[in-house]
Amino acid sequence: MLEQYDLGQLMVLDIETVPQYATHAEVPEHLQKLWDLKTQRLRKEETAEEFYESAGIWAEFGKIICISVGIFTNASPKGLRIKSFAGHDEKELLEKFSHMLAGQPPSLILCAHNGKEFDFPYLCRRMLINGLKLPGQLEISGKKPWEINHLDTMELWKFGDYKSFTSLSLLTAIFNIPTPKDDIDGSMVASVYWKDNQLERICTYCQKDVVATAQLIRRYRGEELIEDENITIVG
């Protein structure tokens, strides 16, 4: 599986997102009303204020604080190089990420777990909101499906099955991919950012997801995992 791809032409990525404001009370009044309307069917017993910690899931109410990317290296031994773009200024972060993509070939393949449903559209929406031009690798308007160089490790696992969501954690477990025990998970990112002010901690968590996704690709291809000593964090 995936043997047709040159891993040297593939970039693995993951993003971390949080609500745009620390609390619901800080959200401008007109956006509070729109948040209430957007989430009223999802909140169940919770109020709009209580549910606001989940606002990072929606690009209209959230923002990106970290993008981590990984590139496979073909030198022997084969490895993985990881770089992160993180910061409180989302526009600056996205500009740096876009500049990096501009230096890559148009044929570059972007890969993420649940990327087609979350990471890729979220990046596009936040770039447009920030007044930025979409990089060619993210621009899908007017392209035929086979012209879009996006891979999604969750979609690949479905094999045409539309019923289920399979987490990256579950796939790493069943493929025996060792993962460090994290002190946080995705549900805690907003709190760690807004209450604990620990962006570096979130960045480390994001990088680990890139490693896990890259290792999953190796398993899909029936290949050995990349050894820890061959995984390099740069920049």
Summary of the structure (lengths in Angstrom):
residues: 235
radius of gyration: 18.1
end to end distance: 32.2
largest distance: 56.9
contacts: 657
relative contact order: 0.19
helix: 45%
strand: 17%
